[in-house]
Amino acid sequence: MIVTALSFYSIRQYTTLSDYSATVDHTNKVITQLYTIEDIIKDVDIRESGYMLTRDTGYITNYKAGIRSLGPAYSHLRQLTAENKQQQNILVMLNTALSLRLTAFKNNIAYTDTAKKSTPSPFFYEGRERKKECLRYIEQMMATEKNVLQQSLRQKQYYQQFTYTFITYLLTTFGLITVFLFILMITQLRKRQEYQNELQNRLLDLKNSHAELEQIAFAASHDLQEPLRKIKMFLTRLDLLEKNNDNPEVRKTVDRITASATRMQDLVQDLVNLTSLVADDAGKEPVNVNLVVNTVLQELDEKIKSKNADIRVEKMPVVPGYSRQFNILFRCLLDNALKFTRPGMQPVIAIRSDITNGEELAHFNQQLVDKKFYRITVSDNGIGFDNKYISKIFRMFQRLHGQDSEYEGKGIGLAICQRIMVNHDGFIVAHGHLQMGATFKLFFPVTENGK
């Protein structure tokens, strides 16, 4: 803003200087034409006097050439003073006086040629008076123009000096600002480099922490799975030993312990899956989502038949990513859709795909609005959920139903889905309506080559 303001001010000062320079040039041209007319008038006077004294025709032979140059000089002077009304009025009187002076000149020459005595004619004296009148008008115009010239010269010199000084200050200011911006840029580059180095160190720490977490999860799962397997084995033996026992309490207790152990095994396996979800761009490959969905449907075939579910799948895109993670993603979503169904109603699950912009992702980042995404929508007609719990359903171990609910679940499936979408630079959006169904939308970014 400072540089722009100084630049405009400098241009204005330079324009003012140019205007005064043009005024000086214009005034000099007017004065030059006035001197030209004055010279012609004096030349006519000299020729007239010389001819009267000597009768030498050489004095009047070429005077017409000077008279002819008077017309263009007068016309040029009239154009130069067109905007000055006072000068135009004087110029009109000068033109009249010039005409009378030339007429007197011609009459005096004719009188001199025919007169027998040498005394000057009345035309000679009249010509002298007209000459004085012409010179007086020229002097008036000259005084006006010289006054304008002096003022313009003073202003020109002032603005000329001021412009040179201002340009010097302006260049100095430009130099200082450039140096300041250069230093600021270097400082910011150093800060950014330090920030990037710090970010790299933190990323390295994060990778190390994640690796340690995977090791801990693997060890924990191994150590937990073994006691759980033994618990289930002993429960099986206990079941055989108590086979002839008609005590329903014993049977109920054994079944509940078995169910809890199985649930614990599944939970440990989900935690292992979650910690193993690592994003590595070098490991990405084109994933045919059609094949992934078909594979998941085959894996869930028994559950689909038991629920008598109607699965409708449209054509899916090919998306860069991790095939195993895609399998986990759609397994979690379809498993949820089959799990939370409404009693007495056939489950209907629809999976469709299209390409759209990021208007639905504006609440994440406004810059996503103009980007393109593959949108894969998984919707069902199940029990749905209240939208006020949207921020809760993607948290780990967060369930919208209590532990004693008829709907089983561990509260980790959607957290896994969100993690997978993060690994693919994508987003997952959920919408629900109680007793009407739920919709999950997966947004995968479309790359430049559309793959």
Secondary structure by P-SEA (a helix, b strand, c coil): caaaaaaaaaaaaaaaaaaaaaaaaaaaaaaaaaaaaaaaaaaaaaaaaaaaaccccccccaaaaaaaaaaaaaaaaaaaacccaaaaaaaaaaaaaaaaaaaaaaaaaaaaaccccccccaaaaaaaaaaaaaaaaaaaaaaaaaaaaaaaaaaaaaaaaaaaaaaaaaaaaaaaaaaaaaaaaaaaaaaaaaaaaaaaaaaaaaaaaaaaaaaaaaaaaaaaaaaaaaaaaaaaaaaaaacccccaaaaaaaaaaaaaaaaaaaaaaaaaaaaaccccccccccccaaaaaaaaaaaaaaaaaaabbbbbbcbbbbbbccaaaaaaaaaaaaaaaaaaccccccbbbbbbbbbbcccccccccccccccccbbbbbbbccbbbbccccccccccccccccccccccccccaaaaaaaaaaaacbbbbbbbbcccbbbbbbbbbbccccc
